[in-house]
């Protein structure tokens, strides 16, 4: 549904695109750690998602997903709010799908806004209040009273981000309903807060807290952006790890779309996970995984999931490892502007992570020498563990969090460059 809670940014990068993928071959996954293979798909701009909690025993396969197309898109960097998990939509659902869907759960902590109220707080969805646009629709900045959430004039009260579904949004009602039901009952310092919702005149709207610093993606890759200090990067990584650990341990769900654009930052650079349109209930009854259609973002999706459709809790850990690698190097997970052998950051950089000398060369130049070399080496070691091809070998997010907190406590000498380097 798109991450959309920061200040607007300039389009400095190319928009997302969908790639036609070959048929899955089991041996490819076994021989190639980052092989992205799946059923062929065709190009479209609509978004397909599923967060059904229906499960069966023995591998848990959803009937409606058995014949679904692979939906994997290249990571979007169009702007801070563009939908990066987009892809190809399967055939449209029957006309009565939305009408027969499960009703919205009663969640007293959420405000049920009227369309008139949201028009007023966004100045009738005025174009200059647009924060961005995603697969769900456009996002507008609005203002409400901090206590009652009643609409207020611009610049007065509490800033909010209002997502408004577009008329051609695929499964807009299902995404809206799922987000309300999931985020409405969850409260955690490292999850973005949903304040309320609106369903009126065949329009679906969601109201979130406004995240002033935007996304981690923006801070890492936007041209002209001040580089994040080492300490701030660790703070963000720790916050994101706490949020993901909470989803795994308390909510028993798989996030399925962990990436830099879905990590939002408040004024103090506290990290909050956003965009729960791909959340999936985790395995139960002793099963190790769930089987589902393959949707996510190129470069971040775990290889076992892309190759087989088997989704493990630790498939999220792989995505975390990719983002941590981006934070270490300042480079995108996928970048077709790099030489062909360097398109995939994981494939290119992973062999260098265990060598201290090579690690210093691939560290984000924006850090200069202002980072802990010992901490960077330990972070590189953690990344390699997160990127293990076998999900069973990867650490849990709780273990990842513990390592990051230890790295954060390291106060050693900063790296020294030899003369002439």
C-alpha positions as CSV (number, residue, x, y, z in Angstrom):
1,X,0.0,0.0,0.0
2,X,3.0,2.2,0.0
3,X,5.0,4.0,2.7
4,X,4.1,7.6,2.9
5,X,4.7,9.4,6.1
6,X,7.5,11.9,5.5
7,X,8.3,15.1,3.7
8,X,8.0,15.0,-0.1
9,X,11.1,14.2,-2.1
10,X,12.4,14.8,-5.6
11,X,12.3,12.0,-8.2
12,X,15.9,11.2,-8.4
13,X,15.6,7.6,-9.5
14,X,13.8,5.5,-12.0
15,X,10.4,4.1,-11.3
16,X,9.7,0.5,-10.4
17,X,9.1,-2.0,-13.1
18,X,7.9,-5.6,-13.2
19,X,10.1,-8.3,-14.7
20,X,9.0,-11.4,-16.5
21,X,10.3,-14.4,-14.6
22,X,11.1,-17.9,-15.9
23,X,9.6,-21.1,-14.5
24,X,10.9,-22.2,-11.1
25,X,13.6,-24.8,-11.2
26,X,14.5,-26.4,-7.9
27,X,18.2,-26.9,-8.7
28,X,18.5,-23.2,-9.4
29,X,17.7,-22.4,-5.7
30,X,20.2,-25.1,-4.5
31,X,23.0,-23.8,-6.8
32,X,22.3,-20.1,-6.7
33,X,21.7,-18.4,-3.3
34,X,20.0,-15.4,-4.7
35,X,18.2,-16.9,-7.8
36,X,14.9,-15.2,-8.4
37,X,12.8,-17.6,-10.4
38,X,9.1,-18.2,-10.7
39,X,6.1,-18.5,-13.0
40,X,6.1,-16.0,-15.9
41,X,4.2,-12.8,-15.5
42,X,3.1,-10.0,-17.7
43,X,3.6,-6.3,-17.2
44,X,1.1,-4.2,-15.4
45,X,1.0,-1.4,-12.9
46,X,-1.6,-2.8,-10.5
47,X,-0.8,-4.3,-7.2
48,X,-1.9,-7.7,-5.9
49,X,-1.6,-8.6,-2.3
50,X,-2.9,-11.1,0.2
51,X,-2.8,-11.2,3.9
52,X,-5.3,-14.0,4.6
53,X,-5.0,-15.7,7.9
54,X,-6.6,-18.9,6.6
55,X,-4.3,-21.8,7.3
56,X,-4.3,-25.6,6.8
57,X,-2.1,-28.1,8.4
58,X,0.8,-29.8,6.7
59,X,2.4,-26.9,4.8
60,X,-0.6,-24.6,4.8
61,X,-1.4,-23.9,1.1
62,X,-4.2,-21.5,0.2
63,X,-6.5,-22.8,-2.5
64,X,-7.0,-19.4,-4.0
65,X,-3.2,-19.0,-4.3
66,X,-2.3,-22.2,-6.0
67,X,-2.7,-20.9,-9.4
68,X,-1.7,-17.3,-8.6
69,X,1.0,-15.6,-10.7
70,X,4.4,-14.7,-9.3
71,X,4.4,-11.1,-8.2
72,X,7.9,-9.7,-7.7
73,X,8.8,-6.2,-8.6
74,X,12.1,-4.5,-8.7
75,X,12.6,-2.1,-5.7
76,X,11.1,1.2,-6.3
77,X,13.1,4.4,-5.8
78,X,10.8,6.7,-7.6
79,X,10.3,8.7,-4.4
80,X,10.0,8.2,-0.7
81,X,6.4,7.1,-1.0
82,X,6.2,5.0,-4.2
83,X,4.8,1.5,-4.0
84,X,7.8,-0.8,-4.2
85,X,6.1,-4.1,-3.7
86,X,4.0,-3.7,-6.8
87,X,3.7,-6.4,-9.4
88,X,1.3,-8.2,-11.5
89,X,-2.3,-8.7,-10.5
90,X,-4.0,-12.1,-11.0
91,X,-7.4,-12.1,-12.7
92,X,-9.8,-9.7,-11.0
93,X,-12.0,-11.2,-8.2
94,X,-15.7,-11.7,-8.7
95,X,-17.8,-8.5,-8.3
96,X,-19.1,-9.5,-4.9
97,X,-15.7,-10.3,-3.3
98,X,-15.5,-7.1,-1.2
99,X,-19.1,-7.5,-0.2
100,X,-18.6,-11.0,1.1
101,X,-15.3,-10.4,2.8
102,X,-15.0,-10.6,6.6
103,X,-16.2,-7.5,8.3
104,X,-14.0,-4.9,10.0
105,X,-13.3,-5.9,13.6
106,X,-14.5,-3.6,16.3
107,X,-11.5,-1.6,17.3
108,X,-12.5,1.1,19.8
109,X,-9.0,2.8,19.7
110,X,-9.5,3.8,16.0
111,X,-11.5,6.8,15.0
112,X,-14.0,6.3,12.2
113,X,-13.5,9.5,10.1
114,X,-16.1,10.8,7.7
115,X,-15.1,11.7,4.2
116,X,-16.0,15.3,4.9
117,X,-13.6,15.4,7.9
118,X,-10.7,14.1,5.8
119,X,-11.5,16.5,3.0
120,X,-11.4,19.3,5.5
121,X,-8.2,18.3,7.2
122,X,-6.4,17.9,3.8
123,X,-8.0,21.0,2.3
124,X,-10.1,18.9,0.0
125,X,-7.2,16.7,-1.0
126,X,-5.4,19.7,-2.5
127,X,-2.6,18.8,-4.8
128,X,0.1,20.7,-2.7
129,X,-0.7,18.4,0.3
130,X,0.3,15.3,-1.6
131,X,3.1,13.4,0.1
132,X,3.4,10.7,-2.6
133,X,1.6,8.0,-4.4
134,X,1.6,4.2,-4.2
135,X,-0.2,1.2,-5.5
136,X,-3.1,1.8,-3.1
137,X,-3.5,5.5,-4.1
138,X,-2.3,8.9,-3.2
139,X,-1.2,10.1,0.3
140,X,-2.0,13.5,1.6
141,X,-0.7,15.5,4.6
142,X,-3.5,16.7,6.8
143,X,-4.0,18.3,10.2
144,X,-6.2,17.2,13.1
145,X,-6.8,18.2,16.7
146,X,-4.3,16.3,18.8
147,X,-7.0,15.2,21.3
148,X,-10.2,14.7,19.4
149,X,-8.8,14.1,15.8
150,X,-11.3,16.6,14.6
151,X,-10.0,18.4,11.4
152,X,-8.1,21.6,11.9
153,X,-6.5,24.2,9.6
154,X,-3.1,23.6,8.1
155,X,-0.2,23.8,10.5
156,X,-2.3,23.6,13.6
157,X,-2.6,20.5,15.8
158,X,-1.3,17.1,14.9
159,X,0.1,16.3,11.4
160,X,-1.3,13.1,9.8
161,X,-0.8,11.1,6.7
162,X,-4.0,10.2,4.8
163,X,-4.0,7.4,2.3
164,X,-6.8,7.6,-0.2
165,X,-7.5,4.7,-2.5
166,X,-7.5,5.3,-6.2
167,X,-10.4,4.2,-8.4
168,X,-8.2,1.5,-10.2
169,X,-6.5,0.2,-7.0
170,X,-6.5,-3.6,-7.2
171,X,-8.1,-5.1,-4.1
172,X,-8.3,-1.7,-2.5
173,X,-11.0,-2.8,-0.1
174,X,-9.1,-5.9,0.9
175,X,-5.9,-4.0,1.6
176,X,-7.7,-1.3,3.5
177,X,-9.6,-3.9,5.6
178,X,-6.5,-5.9,6.4
179,X,-4.5,-2.9,7.4
180,X,-7.3,-1.7,9.7
181,X,-7.7,-5.2,11.3
182,X,-4.0,-5.7,11.8
183,X,-2.6,-2.3,12.8
184,X,-5.8,-1.4,14.6
185,X,-5.1,-4.0,17.3
186,X,-1.3,-3.7,17.4
187,X,0.6,-1.1,19.4
188,X,4.3,-1.1,19.5
189,X,6.9,1.7,19.5
190,X,8.5,0.3,16.3
191,X,5.3,0.0,14.3
192,X,3.7,3.0,12.6
193,X,0.5,3.9,14.3
194,X,-2.8,3.8,12.6
195,X,-5.1,6.5,14.0
196,X,-8.3,5.9,12.1
197,X,-10.1,4.9,8.9
198,X,-12.9,5.9,6.5
199,X,-15.1,3.9,4.1
200,X,-17.5,6.2,2.3
201,X,-18.7,6.7,-1.3
202,X,-16.8,3.7,-2.5
203,X,-13.5,5.2,-1.2
204,X,-11.2,3.7,1.3
205,X,-9.0,5.9,3.5
206,X,-6.5,5.3,6.2
207,X,-5.1,7.9,8.6
208,X,-1.6,7.4,10.1
209,X,0.7,9.3,12.3
210,X,3.0,11.5,10.2
211,X,6.6,10.4,10.2
212,X,8.6,13.6,9.8
213,X,12.0,12.2,8.7
214,X,10.5,10.0,6.0
215,X,12.0,6.6,5.1
216,X,15.4,5.0,5.6
217,X,15.5,4.6,1.8
218,X,15.4,8.3,1.4
219,X,18.2,8.9,3.8
220,X,20.4,6.3,2.3
221,X,20.0,7.0,-1.4
222,X,18.5,10.4,-2.0
223,X,20.9,12.7,-3.8
224,X,22.1,15.6,-1.6
225,X,21.0,13.9,1.6
226,X,23.3,14.3,4.6
227,X,24.8,10.8,5.3
228,X,23.5,9.1,8.4
229,X,26.1,8.8,11.2
230,X,27.1,5.3,12.3
231,X,25.4,5.7,15.6
232,X,22.1,6.7,14.0
233,X,22.3,3.7,11.5
234,X,22.7,1.4,14.5
235,X,19.8,3.0,16.3
236,X,17.6,2.6,13.2
237,X,18.7,-1.1,12.7
238,X,17.9,-1.8,16.4
239,X,14.5,-0.2,16.2
240,X,13.6,-2.1,13.0
241,X,14.8,-5.3,14.5
242,X,12.6,-4.8,17.6
243,X,9.6,-4.2,15.4
244,X,10.3,-7.3,13.4
245,X,10.9,-9.4,16.5
246,X,7.6,-8.2,17.9
247,X,5.8,-9.3,14.8
248,X,7.4,-12.8,14.9
249,X,7.1,-13.4,18.6
250,X,4.0,-11.6,19.8
251,X,1.8,-11.4,16.7
252,X,3.1,-14.7,15.1
253,X,3.1,-13.2,11.6
254,X,5.6,-12.9,8.8
255,X,6.1,-9.4,7.5
256,X,7.1,-10.5,4.0
257,X,8.2,-7.0,2.7
258,X,11.1,-5.8,4.9
259,X,13.0,-3.1,3.0
260,X,14.5,0.3,3.5
261,X,11.4,2.1,2.0
262,X,9.2,0.5,4.6
263,X,11.2,1.7,7.6
264,X,10.0,5.2,8.6
265,X,11.7,7.6,11.0
266,X,10.4,10.0,13.5
267,X,12.2,13.3,14.4
268,X,14.6,11.4,16.8
269,X,15.3,8.8,14.1
270,X,13.3,6.1,15.9
271,X,12.5,3.4,13.4
272,X,8.9,2.2,12.7
273,X,7.8,-0.5,10.3
274,X,5.1,0.5,7.9
275,X,3.0,-1.0,5.1
276,X,1.5,-4.3,6.3
277,X,-0.3,-5.2,3.1
278,X,1.8,-8.4,2.7
279,X,1.7,-9.6,6.3
280,X,1.0,-13.4,6.5
281,X,0.1,-15.5,9.4
282,X,3.0,-17.7,10.4
283,X,3.1,-21.5,10.4
284,X,1.2,-23.4,13.0
285,X,0.6,-26.9,14.2
286,X,4.3,-27.7,14.1
287,X,4.8,-26.8,10.5
288,X,8.0,-25.0,9.5
289,X,6.5,-22.8,6.8
290,X,3.5,-21.7,4.9
291,X,3.1,-22.1,1.2
292,X,1.7,-19.1,-0.6
293,X,1.9,-17.2,-3.9
294,X,5.2,-15.4,-4.4
295,X,4.9,-11.6,-3.9
296,X,7.4,-9.1,-2.6
297,X,10.3,-6.9,-3.8
298,X,13.2,-8.0,-5.9
299,X,16.5,-8.0,-4.0
300,X,14.9,-8.4,-0.6
301,X,12.8,-11.6,-0.9
302,X,14.5,-14.7,0.5
303,X,15.7,-17.2,-2.2
304,X,13.8,-20.2,-0.8
305,X,10.5,-18.2,-0.9
306,X,11.1,-17.1,-4.5
307,X,12.1,-20.5,-5.7
308,X,9.5,-22.6,-4.0
309,X,6.8,-20.4,-2.5
310,X,7.7,-21.7,1.0
311,X,7.6,-18.8,3.4
312,X,9.4,-19.2,6.7
313,X,9.5,-16.8,9.7
314,X,13.2,-16.5,8.9
315,X,12.5,-15.4,5.4
316,X,12.1,-12.0,7.0
317,X,15.6,-12.3,8.5
318,X,17.0,-12.6,5.0
319,X,15.4,-9.2,4.1
320,X,16.7,-7.7,7.3
321,X,20.2,-8.8,6.2
322,X,19.8,-7.1,2.9
323,X,18.8,-3.9,4.5
324,X,21.6,-4.0,7.0
325,X,24.0,-4.5,4.0
326,X,22.5,-1.4,2.4
327,X,23.1,0.5,5.6
328,X,26.7,-0.6,5.8
329,X,27.6,0.2,2.1
330,X,25.2,2.9,1.2
331,X,24.3,1.0,-1.9
332,X,20.9,-0.3,-3.2
333,X,20.1,-4.0,-3.1
334,X,19.6,-3.9,-6.8
335,X,20.9,-1.3,-9.2
336,X,21.0,-1.9,-13.0
337,X,23.2,1.2,-13.4
338,X,26.1,-0.7,-11.8
339,X,28.3,-3.1,-13.9
340,X,26.4,-6.3,-14.6
341,X,28.3,-8.4,-12.1
342,X,27.4,-5.8,-9.4
343,X,23.7,-5.5,-10.1
344,X,22.8,-7.6,-7.1
345,X,24.4,-6.2,-4.0
346,X,24.2,-9.5,-2.1
347,X,25.9,-11.5,-4.9
348,X,28.6,-8.9,-5.4
349,X,29.5,-7.9,-1.8
350,X,28.8,-11.0,0.3
351,X,32.2,-12.7,-0.6
352,X,33.9,-9.6,0.7
353,X,32.2,-9.3,4.1
354,X,34.5,-11.6,6.0
355,X,37.7,-9.8,5.0
356,X,38.5,-6.7,7.1
357,X,40.6,-5.1,4.4
358,X,37.9,-5.6,1.7
359,X,35.1,-4.5,4.1
360,X,36.8,-1.1,4.6
361,X,36.7,-0.6,0.8
362,X,33.0,-1.2,0.5
363,X,31.8,0.8,3.6
364,X,29.6,3.8,2.7
365,X,32.0,6.6,1.8
366,X,29.6,9.0,3.5
367,X,30.7,7.6,6.8
368,X,34.3,8.5,6.2
369,X,36.3,7.2,9.2
370,X,33.6,8.0,11.6
371,X,32.6,4.4,12.5
372,X,33.7,1.5,14.6
373,X,35.7,-0.9,12.5
374,X,35.2,-3.6,15.1
375,X,31.5,-2.9,15.1
376,X,31.4,-2.9,11.3
377,X,33.2,-6.3,11.2
378,X,30.6,-7.8,13.6
379,X,27.8,-6.3,11.6
380,X,29.2,-7.9,8.4
381,X,29.4,-11.2,10.2
382,X,25.7,-10.8,11.3
383,X,24.7,-10.0,7.7
384,X,26.3,-13.2,6.4
385,X,24.3,-15.2,9.0
386,X,21.1,-13.5,8.0
387,X,21.8,-14.2,4.3
388,X,22.4,-17.9,4.8
389,X,20.7,-19.9,1.9
390,X,19.1,-22.3,4.4
391,X,16.5,-20.5,6.5
392,X,16.9,-22.9,9.4
393,X,20.5,-21.7,9.8
394,X,19.6,-18.0,10.0
395,X,19.4,-16.5,13.5
396,X,16.0,-15.4,14.9
397,X,15.2,-11.7,15.0
398,X,15.6,-11.8,18.7
399,X,19.1,-13.1,18.3
400,X,19.8,-10.5,15.6
401,X,18.6,-7.8,18.0
402,X,20.9,-9.0,20.8
403,X,23.9,-8.9,18.4
404,X,23.0,-5.4,17.2
405,X,22.7,-4.1,20.8
406,X,26.2,-5.5,21.6
407,X,27.6,-3.8,18.5
408,X,26.0,-0.6,19.6
409,X,27.9,-0.8,22.9
410,X,31.3,-1.1,21.2
411,X,33.5,2.0,21.7
412,X,36.7,1.2,19.9
413,X,39.2,3.1,17.8
414,X,38.0,4.3,14.4
415,X,39.6,2.9,11.3
416,X,42.9,4.4,10.1
417,X,43.7,4.9,6.5
418,X,47.3,4.2,5.5
419,X,49.2,7.0,3.9
420,X,48.4,7.3,0.3
421,X,45.0,5.6,0.5
